[in-house]
Amino acid sequence: MIKCATITIGDELLYGNIDDTNATWLSQKLTNSGAVVSTRITVGDGLADIQGALEVALNKADVVILTGGLGPTQDDKTREAIAGFCKRPLVRDEGLASSLEKHFAPRGPQVVALNEKLAWVCEGSEILPNTKGTAVGTWVEEGQGAIISLPGVPYEMKIIMEEEVLPRIRSRYDVEPPFIQWIMTAGQGESSLSVALESIEQNMPKGVVLAYLPSLQGVCLRLTSSNELAKESIKVARAIEDRLGHLVFAKENTTLSHVVHNLLIEHKIKLAFAESCTGGSIMATLVKHPGSSQYLLGGHVVYSNDWKHKEIDVKKDLLVSCGAVSEEVARSMAEGAKANAHSDMALAVTGIAGPEGGSPTKPVGTVHIALCHKEITYHKKFRLHTDRAVNIALTTTLALNMIRLALQGSLEA
């Protein structure tokens, strides 16, 4: 089985200026191709740092993939680092030089000269064409391993990886994609799911591995096995789905919002919103999906009490007696939004996102969600966290899940 290591390069990664999405994406692609990612390293732009990372990585892996440091500026040193590590010279690739000159010539000789560096590669490199940019990737055989360099720009790196690197890995190494099954859940946390599935996990066949992947959008369960164990793995998946019931919203790697989007279209529902503490986040999540105009009529972002009254007819005495963050107001918001829009369904949310605004009786993280559908108004109360961004994201997930459950006939009043 082939072992791979990734080295992501850039001071900006170490400083935390940008997230290292390249390493995550590479790990996913390599794992899904049947490789084992044994090491992930992040280093700065320094020559010695890159070469030190190569030393560590090649001691642990057959294939090392570097991203970043292939540009034309002084701080781009990946070419020099690879050549120095392999004790080979940098050589000018005349084909690259010619194409670069043609590309940059309209911008003037200074730009051509600046980008001359892009034509130099470690001796013995196999060129990996870049159809989205000017910095090519390279494949260098070194000892019993291989060193692959890719641009740091994500969309350039991904196209070279998909079109050039992965096909070579599949043809040159003994790799077989694993058998992977996805079970997407919403409504319970990782710990609760683990308790519910304890007996199933204890009796799983050896070689079938269950992973819990929690996020603010739910908990993804991933079952991985060899292809020889596919039948056994499928049996485990069916047992998990039966055990979890309506907590499962999909049996493929997809999002809750996409499932809700499809359900709304399938059921020919016209939907409206009244959002307070989420500020339009729930509706915005659905709008990302093409075709949302088939069901989405519109929504109100009613943050103040005055707007709750003016826009969706929440009674002033109700706001005074119960408070904006209450079951009564949430129900009134949903019913008002449905009446205004003449929709089939309306969802409303009111809460205290934080970090301020809480009280002993209504602490930060208190959220009320109401859903009006088929003359019934459903309500749920939640106690979330103290972090504002987390509360908005979690409330969005909880609201979408209520819509899903209502359309699937599993939502209790």
N, C-alpha and C positions, 0 to 999 in steps of 0.2 A: 504494500500500500504506500502510495506516494505521500510524503510529508512536505508541507509548504510553510513558508514564513513570509510575512509581509513587513516591509520597512517603509513607513511614511515619513517624509522628510519636509522640514520647514520650521523655522523659529516660531512662526505664527501659530503652529500647532502646540508647541511647548508653552507659549505665552497664554494660550487659551483664547486667542483672538478669533479662531474659527474652530468648528467641530471637525473631528477626524472622520468624516463620512466615508472616505475612500477605504479605510481599513475594514469598516463594517461591511461595506458592499463586497469587497474582495473576499472576505471570510465567507459570506453567504454563497457567493458564486462558486468558490472552490469546494466548499463542503457539499453543495448540491451536485457538484460534478464527480464526487467520490474521493476527493483528496482530503487529507487531514491537515488542518491548520494548527501547527504545533507551537508557533511563536508569532507574536505581534510586537513590533518595536516602533517607537516614535523617536526620532532624533532631530536635532537642529540642522542648520545648513553647513556646519563645519565639516571640512574634509576628513579630519581624524575621527569625528563622530560617526560619519557614514561608513568609513572603513571598519571601525570597531563594531558597528552593528552588523556588517557583512560577516565578520569573523564569527560572531556569536550565532547568527542565523544559519550559516552554512554548516556549523557543527551540529545543528538540530534538525535541518531540513534538506530535502533533495532539491527543491526549487525555491528560490528567494525572489520575491517581487518587490521592487522599489517603486514608489510614486513620488514625484516632485523633483525639483532641482535640475530640470532639463531645459530651462529657458536660456535666453541669451545674455543675462546680466551677470555681474561679478559674483553674486551670492549663489548662483546655480552651479553646483560642483559635483553633481552625480556622475557625469561622464568621467571626470578626472579621478573620482573616488574608485569607480569600478576598474578603470585602467590601472591605477596604482595598486589596487588590491590584487589584481590578476597578474601584475608585473608585466604588463604589455603597454605598448605605446598607443597614443591616440592617433588615428589616421583619418585623413580627409576622404569622405565618400564623394566621388566626383558627380555621381548621379544626383545625390542630395544637394550638393553645392549648386549644380545647374538649375534644379527646380526652385531652390530658395532664391537664387538671383533673379529668375523670371518673376517669382511671386513678389519680391520686394522692390524690384527696379522702379516701378512707378512712384515709389515714395522717396526715391533719391539715393545717391551713393552712400550717404552716412547710415541710412537704415540697412542697406545691403551689407555694409561692413559690420554693423552691430550684430546682425543675425548670422554672420559667417560661422560663428561658434556652433550653430545647430547642425552643421555639416560634418562635424568631427565626432567619431565614435571609437570605442575600444576596438583594437585590432581583433579580428575574428568574429565581430558582431554580425548577427543576422538581423537585418532591418525589419522592423514591424511598422508598416505604413500607418500614418495618421491621416485619415480622410476628413477630420474635423479641425485640424490645426497644422502648425508647422514643425512642432517638436515630435520627431518620430520616437517610437519605442525601439528597444534592442533586446536581443536574446544572445547571451554569451555562455557558452559551455565552459565550465571551470572545474577541473578534476572530475569527480563523480556527480557533480551538481550543475545547476544552471542558474544564472543571474539574469533577471528580466527587469528592465527599466521602463517605466511608463510615465507620461506627463502627470502632473499633479492636478490639472484642471479636470474635474470629475467627468464631464461628458466626453472629453477626449480620451481619458483613461478607460472609460467603460467601453467605448466602441472598439478600441484596440484589444482590450481584454476579450470581448465577445467574438471579434472577427479573426484575431490572430493568435492570442495566447491560449485560450481554452481549447481550440481545435488541435494545437500542437501538443498540449498536455495529454489530451485524450489519445492521440496517435502515438506518442512517444513513451507513455508510461502506462502501467497496468492500473487503470482506474475504472471503477464501475459506480455509476450514480447510486446512492442508497435509495431504499424504498421509504418515502416520507409521506406521512398522512398528517393533515391539519384538522384540529377541532377548535373552532373559535367560540369563546364563551363570554357572556356578560351577565352581571347581576350578583356574582359572588367573587370574593377575593381569592388569592392564591392559597392561603392557609385553609380556608373552608373547602375549596376544591380538593386539596390534598387529603383532608380528613374523609371526604366523601368517597374518594377513590383509593383509599388505603388498601382495602382487601383486594382490589383489582391489581394494584401495583405489586402486592406481595406474591401474587400468583402468575405474574407475567412470565412468558418464556424467556430464557436466557438469550440475549442478543436483540431483544426488543426494548428500546429505551424510550421512556416518557420524559419530556422536558416541559416545565411550566415557564411560560414567557409572559410575565405580567406587564401591562402598560396602562396608561390612563384611558385607553379605549377598550379595556377588557383583559382577559387572560387567554392567551393562545396556548393550546396544548399541541405539542409536536411529537409524533411517534416516528421513530427512526429504526430501521432494521436493514439487514441485507435483503436482496431480492429473493433469496432462498426461503426467507422467513416471512414473505409477504402475506401468505394465508393466515399465519398465526397473528401477525400484526393487525390484519383486518378484523380478526375476531376480537382482539383487545379494543380496537377502536369502536366496534359496535357495542361492546359492553360498557365502555365509557359513555357513549352517547345515550344508551338506555338509562344509565345511572343518573346522568345529569339532566335529562329531559329538556325542559324549555330553556335551561341555561345555555344550551348550544344554539348559536344563531347561524352557524355555517360549518360545512364539512370540507372547506377549502380555505386557502390562505387569502382571505379577503377582509374587508372592513365592515363594521356594523353599519356605517352610514350607507355603504353601497347596497347592503342587504335591505335596509329600510327603503332606500330609493327604489329598488326593484319591486318591493312589496306594495308601495304606494301606487306605482304604475299598474301593477297586476290587479289591484283592487279598485282601480279607477277612483282614487280618493282625491278630493280637493282639500288642501291643508292650509291653515293659517296659524300664525304665531303671535304670542304676546310675551316678550322677554324683558325681564328687569335686570337681574344680577349677571346674566350672561351677555347682555349687550348685543344680541343678534348672532351670537356664536353658533347656536343650533341651526338656525336657518342658513347661515353661511356655509356650514358643513355640508348641507344637502345641495346647495347651489353649485358646489364644486363638480357635481356629477352632471354630465350632459344629459339633457332631457328632463331636468327638474321642472321645467315650465309646464310639463304635463300634469303636475299635481300641485305645485306651489302657487298659491294665490298672492300671498304677501304676509307682512307681519308688522307688529308695532314694537318698538323699543321704548318701553314706558318706565323710565327710571324714577322719576319723581311721583309723589302722590297726586299732584295736580294733573300730570299727564295720564296717570292711570284712570283718573276720573274723566278727563276730557276725551281721551281717545277710545277707551273701551268701556266707559260707563260704570266703573267701579264706584259704588256709593261712598260719599264722603264720610258718612257716619260709620260705615264698615271699616274704613281705613283708620278712623279714630279709635273705635272700640276694640278692634282686633289687631291693628297694626298692619303695615304693608307686608311684613313677612309672617304670613299666617295661612292656614288651610283655607279659611273663608275667602281671603283676598285672592289666593291662587285659583280657587274654583270660579270666582267671579270674573277674573281675568280671562280664563279659558272660555267661559260662556259668552263674555262680551266680544272677544275676538271672533268667535264662531258666528255670532249674530251679525257683527259688522261685515264680515266677509261672505256671509251666506255659504260657508264651507261645510264639508262633510265632517271635518275634524279640526280641532284647534288645540294647541298645546300652550300652556303658560307656565312660567317659572318665576319665582320670587325668592330671594334669599339674601344672606349676608356673606359676600365673597371675601371680605377682609381686606387688609389685616385689622382694620378698625370697624367700629359700628356694632360690635356685639354687646350683649348684656348677660347677666346670670341666667335669665330665662330663655334668651335667644342668643346663644354664643355664636361667634364667627364660625361659619361652616354650616349653619342651619339653612336648609333649602326645602322649599315646597314646590312640587311639580303637580300640575293638574292637566288632565287630558279629557276633553269633551268630545264624545263620539257616540252616535246613535242614541241621542237623548240621555246618555249616562255621562256623568262627570266623575272620572277616576281621580284619586289623589294619593300621593306618596310624600312622606316626609323623610328627609335624610339629614344625618349629622356627618359632615365631611371634615376638612382639615382647616388649618389656619392660613395656608398659603393661597393667595388670591388666584394666581394662574392655575394652580392645581384644582381649585374649587370650580373655576369656570370650565375647565376641560372635563372634570368628572361629572359635573352637572349636565354638560352636553351629551356625554355618553349615557347617563341615566335617562335623560329625556328621550333620546333616540331609541333606547331599549324599551321604554314604555310604549312608544309608537309601534315597535315591532310586536310586542306581546299583545297589544290590542288587536292588531291586524291578524295575528295568529290565533286569537281567541283564548289567550292564556293570562290576560291581565285581570286581576281581581279588583273589584270596586272597593 
